[in-house]
Amino acid sequence: MPGADPRGNQYRCVLPFEALPTEVPLLRRAATTQLGLWGVVTAGEAELVVTELAVNVIKHVGEGASATLVLERTCERLRIEMHDKSRQLPTLRRADCDAECGRGLHMLAAVVEDWGTVATALGKAVWCELELGAEVTCRRMERAVEILQSYQVRGSAMSRGGRHEALMKESAIELIADLLHWTSACGLDPDDVLDQAQRHFEAEAA
């Protein structure tokens, strides 16, 4: 699955999806891994949205249908889109207590900040937006992602899932080690620099 590309203050990730029940947990895991690399914390709402959108494709478009999940993060919001090749737009209908169908959109509407549907050249897209709030220290996270994505070892752009996460962690460790070498070469105390950085982090996190 492709990785993410920084575009100004926005990050985007495109994840192709085959509409099969066995693929839903894999798609959810890939989305969760990507959001973790972006520093996004949504307390499970994003996983719920991804799952519901994927299940809706299976139910209403058909098993085995080709679809695409698109994740976009800005400072304030996370946008989740599911694209498929069906031109039938879903509608939010009144769901009775004992109804087996039509409850998914009601659940999504209760969880997300905003949602909607749009016709595309190939079919349609269903999108949802979640507020990120203060849980993301936006500009610092953007700088970290930009640096780490340009700092990764050769071949890491082709990695997927957990391997990509492991490479990002390895890149972060190597970057910190290089910065400590630089501080030492400049006559600074690496331990003092680390202590000050830790204090800044703890103060902003609090």
VOBA-1610 file (N, C-alpha, C; in pm, whole numbers, padded with zeros to 5 digits, always signed):
BEGIN
Met+00085-00119+00000Met+00000+00000+00000Met+00089+00124+00000Pro+00057+00224-00077Pro+00141+00341-00086Pro+00152+00414+00046Gly+00259+00488+00060Gly+00277+00569+00179Gly+00212+00704+00162Ala+00256+00800+00243Ala+00193+00932+00243Ala+00286+01034+00182Asp+00230+01139+00125Asp+00306+01247+00066Asp+00268+01378+00132Pro+00367+01452+00187Pro+00335+01583+00245Pro+00306+01684+00137Arg+00199+01763+00156Arg+00163+01868+00062Arg+00126+01991+00144Gly+00228+02072+00172Gly+00203+02188+00256Gly+00164+02144+00395Asn+00046+02189+00440Asn-00002+02152+00573Asn-00091+02027+00568Gln-00090+01954+00457Gln-00180+01840+00443Gln-00100+01714+00408Tyr-00141+01603+00465Tyr-00080+01474+00435Tyr-00186+01381+00379Arg-00147+01299+00280Arg-00243+01216+00208Arg-00188+01076+00190Cys-00274+00977+00207Cys-00237+00838+00189Cys-00349+00767+00114Val-00313+00690+00010Val-00410+00619-00072Val-00391+00469-00053Leu-00498+00399-00013Leu-00491+00256+00017Leu-00594+00181-00067Pro-00551+00111-00172Pro-00644+00029-00250Pro-00703-00082-00164Phe-00829-00119-00193Phe-00901-00214-00109Phe-00986-00306-00195Glu-00976-00437-00172Glu-01063-00535-00237Glu-01173-00570-00138Ala-01296-00551-00179Ala-01410-00561-00086Ala-01439-00706-00049Leu-01360-00758+00043Leu-01378-00892+00098Leu-01373-00884+00250Pro-01452-00964+00320Pro-01451-00959+00467Pro-01312-00978+00527Thr-01230-01065+00465Thr-01096-01090+00519Thr-01003-00970+00501Glu-01038-00879+00410Glu-00953-00763+00384Glu-00981-00647+00478Val-01098-00648+00543Val-01136-00535+00628Val-01038-00514+00744Pro-01003-00619+00822Pro-00906-00595+00930Pro-00769-00552+00880Leu-00729-00599+00761Leu-00601-00558+00705Leu-00604-00410+00668Leu-00714-00366+00609Leu-00729-00225+00574Leu-00730-00139+00699Arg-00802-00182+00801Arg-00809-00107+00926Arg-00671-00095+00990Arg-00595-00206+00988Arg-00461-00205+01046Arg-00368-00111+00970Ala-00376-00115+00836Ala-00292-00026+00756Ala-00325+00119+00781Ala-00454+00151+00792Ala-00496+00288+00820Ala-00449+00333+00958Thr-00461+00245+01057Thr-00419+00279+01193Thr-00268+00302+01199Thr-00192+00219+01126Thr-00047+00236+01122Thr-00010+00371+01061Gln-00076+00406+00950Gln-00046+00533+00885Gln-00081+00651+00975Leu-00196+00645+01040Leu-00236+00754+01129Leu-00139+00767+01245Gly-00088+00654+01294Gly+00011+00658+01401Gly+00139+00728+01357Leu+00179+00706+01232Leu+00299+00773+01180Leu+00277+00923+01167Trp+00152+00963+01147Trp+00119+01105+01142Trp+00097+01165+01280Gly+00098+01082+01384Gly+00072+01132+01518Gly-00073+01160+01547Val-00164+01096+01473Val-00308+01120+01489Val-00364+01028+01598Val-00435+01088+01694Val-00501+01012+01799Val-00650+01044+01792Thr-00733+00943+01763Thr-00878+00967+01750Thr-00960+00874+01838Ala-00895+00805+01933Ala-00965+00721+02032Ala-01055+00616+01967Gly-01015+00563+01852Gly-01089+00455+01789Gly-01193+00498+01688Glu-01227+00628+01683Glu-01329+00671+01589Glu-01286+00646+01445Ala-01159+00669+01414Ala-01111+00649+01278Ala-01122+00502+01238Glu-01089+00411+01328Glu-01101+00268+01299Glu-01247+00231+01273Leu-01337+00287+01351Leu-01480+00260+01331Leu-01526+00309+01195Val-01482+00429+01155Val-01522+00484+01026Val-01468+00399+00911Val-01340+00363+00918Val-01280+00280+00814Val-01354+00148+00800Thr-01383+00085+00915Thr-01453-00044+00913Thr-01591-00031+00851Glu-01666+00070+00893Glu-01803+00086+00844Glu-01805+00117+00695Leu-01714+00201+00648Leu-01710+00233+00505Leu-01673+00110+00423Ala-01579+00030+00474Ala-01538-00091+00402Ala-01652-00193+00398Val-01720-00211+00510Val-01832-00306+00515Val-01945-00261+00423Asn-01968-00132+00414Asn-02073-00082+00326Asn-02044-00114+00179Val-01917-00110+00140Val-01882-00146+00003Val-01916-00293-00022Ile-01882-00379+00074Ile-01911-00522+00061Ile-02060-00545+00049Lys-02139-00477+00133Lys-02284-00498+00137Lys-02355-00442+00014His-02317-00321-00026His-02397-00249-00124His-02336-00243-00264Val-02207-00268-00276Val-02144-00271-00408Val-02118-00415-00450Gly-02076-00498-00353Gly-02057-00640-00382Gly-01920-00690-00339Glu-01916-00816-00295Glu-01788-00876-00255Glu-01695-00882-00376Gly-01568-00849-00348Gly-01467-00852-00453Gly-01457-00724-00532Ala-01545-00627-00507Ala-01540-00501-00579Ala-01412-00425-00545Ser-01362-00350-00641Ser-01244-00267-00618Ser-01285-00135-00555Ala-01213-00094-00453Ala-01240+00033-00386Ala-01107+00093-00340Thr-01112+00216-00296Thr-00990+00285-00252Thr-01022+00369-00129Leu-00943+00350-00024Leu-00954+00433+00095Leu-00851+00544+00085Val-00896+00666+00109Val-00806+00783+00106Val-00809+00851+00242Leu-00691+00870+00302Leu-00677+00941+00428Leu-00609+01075+00402Glu-00663+01180+00459Glu-00601+01312+00449Glu-00602+01378+00587Arg-00487+01429+00627Arg-00478+01499+00757Arg-00434+01642+00737Thr-00508+01734+00797Thr-00465+01872+00810Thr-00445+01898+00959Cys-00414+02021+00993Cys-00392+02052+01134Cys-00516+02025+01219Glu-00634+02056+01164Glu-00755+02051+01244Glu-00837+01924+01227Arg-00829+01860+01110Arg-00921+01751+01081Arg-00853+01633+01012Leu-00917+01518+01029Leu-00881+01398+00954Leu-00998+01368+00861Arg-00970+01355+00732Arg-01073+01323+00633Arg-01051+01180+00584Ile-01157+01100+00585Ile-01152+00961+00542Ile-01250+00944+00428Glu-01202+00899+00312Glu-01288+00882+00195Glu-01282+00737+00148Met-01395+00682+00107Met-01399+00551+00043Met-01455+00569-00097His-01372+00538-00197His-01412+00549-00337His-01446+00411-00392Asp-01557+00400-00465Asp-01590+00275-00533Asp-01650+00308-00670Lys-01685+00204-00747Lys-01728+00223-00885Lys-01881+00219-00901Ser-01953+00220-00790Ser-02099+00225-00797Ser-02145+00371-00803Arg-02241+00399-00887Arg-02291+00537-00900Arg-02413+00563-00810Gln-02454+00463-00733Gln-02569+00479-00643Gln-02523+00545-00514Leu-02572+00666-00488Leu-02533+00741-00369Leu-02615+00695-00250Pro-02551+00670-00136Pro-02626+00629-00016Pro-02704+00746+00040Thr-02815+00716+00105Thr-02897+00818+00168Thr-02920+00781+00314Leu-02933+00883+00397Leu-02957+00863+00539Leu-03108+00851+00561Arg-03153+00726+00575Arg-03295+00702+00595Arg-03324+00673+00742Arg-03450+00688+00779Arg-03491+00658+00915Arg-03473+00509+00942Ala-03396+00477+01049Ala-03369+00337+01081Ala-03454+00294+01200Asp-03540+00193+01180Asp-03620+00140+01289Asp-03532+00060+01384Cys-03579+00042+01505Cys-03500-00027+01607Cys-03465-00169+01565Asp-03556-00237+01489Asp-03531-00375+01452Asp-03482-00389+01308Ala-03446-00277+01244Ala-03399-00283+01106Ala-03258-00341+01102Glu-03231-00426+01000Glu-03099-00485+00985Glu-03010-00402+00895Cys-03069-00318+00812Cys-02991-00237+00719Cys-03017-00089+00745Gly-02927-00006+00699Gly-02946+00138+00707Gly-02900+00201+00837Arg-02844+00120+00928Arg-02803+00175+01055Arg-02659+00228+01051Gly-02580+00182+00952Gly-02440+00221+00945Gly-02419+00370+00931Leu-02494+00434+00840Leu-02479+00577+00820Leu-02522+00656+00943His-02622+00608+01014His-02663+00675+01137His-02551+00669+01241Met-02484+00555+01249Met-02373+00543+01343Met-02257+00634+01305Leu-02226+00640+01175Leu-02119+00730+01130Leu-02155+00876+01159Ala-02278+00914+01131Ala-02320+01052+01153Ala-02309+01092+01300Ala-02327+00994+01389Ala-02318+01024+01532Ala-02175+01037+01579Val-02080+00978+01505Val-01940+00975+01549Val-01858+01089+01488Val-01882+01121+01361Val-01797+01214+01289Val-01846+01357+01302Glu-01758+01450+01268Glu-01793+01591+01269Glu-01880+01627+01149Asp-01847+01566+01035Asp-01923+01594+00913Asp-01905+01476+00818Trp-01998+01456+00725Trp-01987+01349+00628Trp-02070+01384+00506Gly-02047+01311+00397Gly-02124+01335+00277Gly-02086+01237+00168Thr-02149+01253+00053Thr-02119+01170-00063Thr-02100+01260-00184Val-02026+01211-00282Val-02004+01289-00403Val-01986+01193-00520Ala-02045+01227-00633Ala-02026+01149-00754Ala-01887+01177-00811Thr-01821+01074-00859Thr-01689+01088-00921Thr-01695+01039-01064Ala-01584+01055-01137Ala-01580+01012-01277Ala-01597+00861-01289Leu-01556+00786-01187Leu-01563+00640-01192Leu-01676+00582-01109Gly-01741+00662-01028Gly-01847+00610-00942Gly-01887+00711-00836Lys-01846+00683-00711Lys-01880+00775-00602Lys-01775+00768-00494Ala-01782+00862-00403Ala-01699+00862-00283Ala-01786+00899-00164Val-01768+00827-00054Val-01831+00862+00073Val-01721+00912+00164Trp-01740+01031+00221Trp-01634+01090+00302Trp-01686+01125+00442Cys-01593+01120+00537Cys-01621+01159+00676Cys-01505+01241+00727Glu-01532+01335+00817Glu-01427+01416+00878Glu-01435+01408+01030Leu-01318+01393+01092Leu-01306+01388+01238Leu-01223+01507+01284Glu-01265+01569+01392Glu-01187+01676+01452Glu-01067+01615+01524Leu-00950+01677+01505Leu-00830+01630+01574Leu-00806+01707+01703Gly-00848+01832+01708Gly-00836+01910+01831Gly-00692+01929+01874Ala-00672+01937+02005Ala-00540+01967+02060Ala-00454+01844+02076Glu-00502+01725+02035Glu-00425+01604+02056Glu-00308+01594+01960Val-00307+01676+01855Val-00195+01680+01764Val-00124+01814+01777Thr+00005+01812+01814Thr+00085+01933+01815Thr+00128+01957+01671Cys+00046+02034+01600Cys+00044+02028+01455Cys+00178+02059+01388Arg+00231+02177+01409Arg+00349+02216+01333Arg+00469+02128+01368Arg+00485+02091+01494Arg+00596+02004+01531Arg+00581+01867+01465Met+00459+01815+01461Met+00435+01686+01396Met+00465+01695+01247Glu+00425+01804+01183Glu+00450+01820+01041Glu+00599+01820+01012Arg+00676+01894+01092Arg+00820+01899+01070Arg+00883+01763+01091Ala+00837+01691+01194Ala+00894+01559+01222Ala+00867+01462+01108Val+00742+01461+01057Val+00707+01371+00947Val+00787+01405+00823Glu+00798+01534+00789Glu+00874+01576+00672Glu+01020+01531+00682Ile+01081+01552+00798Ile+01222+01516+00816Ile+01240+01365+00808Leu+01156+01290+00879Leu+01173+01145+00883Leu+01148+01081+00748Gln+01051+01133+00672Gln+01024+01074+00541Gln+01139+01099+00444Ser+01213+01208+00461Ser+01329+01233+00377Ser+01455+01168+00432Tyr+01447+01116+00555Tyr+01564+01063+00624Tyr+01568+00910+00619Gln+01463+00846+00570Gln+01454+00701+00575Gln+01563+00636+00489Val+01597+00514+00527Val+01700+00440+00456Val+01649+00402+00319Arg+01741+00373+00227Arg+01705+00339+00090Arg+01609+00219+00085Gly+01505+00231+00002Gly+01410+00121-00014Gly+01293+00126+00081Ser+01294+00216+00180Ser+01186+00217+00279Ser+01055+00263+00219Ala+01060+00341+00111Ala+00936+00388+00050Ala+00853+00274-00007Met+00917+00160-00031Met+00844+00045-00086Met+00789-00045+00022Ser+00816-00013+00149Ser+00773-00100+00257Ser+00625-00081+00285Arg+00568-00175+00360Arg+00426-00171+00390Arg+00402-00201+00536Gly+00286-00152+00587Gly+00238-00192+00718Gly+00340-00174+00827Gly+00359-00284+00908Gly+00447-00278+01023Gly+00591-00252+00986Arg+00635-00300+00867Arg+00773-00275+00825Arg+00798-00127+00806His+00702-00057+00748His+00716+00087+00729His+00727+00157+00865Glu+00646+00115+00960Glu+00651+00174+01094Glu+00787+00149+01159Ala+00842+00028+01142Ala+00972-00005+01199Ala+01082+00081+01137Leu+01072+00106+01006Leu+01172+00188+00939Leu+01164+00334+00984Met+01042+00383+01007Met+01028+00519+01058Met+01091+00531+01198Lys+01071+00429+01281Lys+01132+00429+01414Lys+01283+00426+01404Glu+01335+00342+01315Glu+01479+00335+01295Glu+01535+00468+01247Ser+01462+00534+01156Ser+01505+00665+01106Ser+01506+00768+01218Ala+01405+00763+01306Ala+01400+00858+01418Ala+01520+00839+01510Ile+01555+00714+01539Ile+01670+00686+01626Ile+01799+00737+01561Glu+01815+00710+01431Glu+01936+00754+01362Glu+01944+00906+01357Leu+01829+00973+01336Leu+01827+01118+01333Leu+01868+01176+01467Ile+01813+01122+01576Ile+01849+01170+01710Ile+01998+01148+01736Ala+02049+01031+01696Ala+02192+01002+01716Ala+02279+01101+01638Asp+02241+01131+01514Asp+02317+01229+01434Asp+02314+01367+01499Leu+02199+01406+01552Leu+02189+01536+01618Leu+02277+01542+01743Leu+02285+01430+01814Leu+02372+01426+01933Leu+02518+01437+01893His+02557+01373+01782His+02694+01389+01732His+02721+01534+01696Trp+02622+01599+01635Trp+02638+01739+01596Trp+02655+01827+01718Thr+02572+01807+01820Thr+02583+01889+01941Thr+02719+01870+02007Ser+02769+01746+02009Ser+02900+01720+02068Ser+03010+01789+01989Ala+03001+01783+01855Ala+03103+01846+01771Ala+03103+01998+01787Cys+02987+02054+01824Cys+02976+02198+01845Cys+03015+02239+01986Gly+03061+02145+02067Gly+03103+02176+02203Gly+02991+02181+02304Leu+02872+02131+02265Leu+02759+02128+02357Leu+02752+01994+02428Asp+02683+01991+02539Asp+02666+01868+02615Asp+02542+01794+02564Pro+02559+01676+02500Pro+02443+01603+02447Pro+02338+01572+02554Asp+02382+01537+02676Asp+02288+01506+02783Asp+02205+01629+02819Asp+02270+01746+02822Asp+02198+01869+02854Asp+02095+01901+02745Val+02135+01882+02619Val+02042+01907+02508Val+01923+01813+02516Leu+01948+01684+02545Leu+01839+01588+02560Leu+01747+01625+02675Asp+01804+01668+02786Asp+01722+01708+02901Asp+01632+01825+02866Gln+01689+01925+02796Gln+01609+02041+02759Gln+01497+02003+02661Ala+01530+01917+02565Ala+01427+01872+02470Ala+01316+01796+02542Gln+01355+01712+02639Gln+01256+01637+02715Gln+01165+01730+02794Arg+01222+01835+02852Arg+01141+01931+02928Arg+01043+02003+02837His+01089+02041+02717His+01000+02108+02620His+00885+02016+02582Phe+00917+01889+02556Phe+00815+01792+02517Phe+00713+01774+02629Glu+00759+01756+02752Glu+00668+01732+02864Glu+00581+01854+02891Ala+00639+01975+02875Ala+00561+02096+02900Ala+00450+02111+02796Glu+00481+02084+02668Glu+00381+02097+02564Glu+00277+01987+02570Ala+00321+01866+02607Ala+00227+01755+02621Ala+00127+01779+02732Ala+00175+01844+02841Ala+00087+01873+02953Ala-00014+01981+02917
//
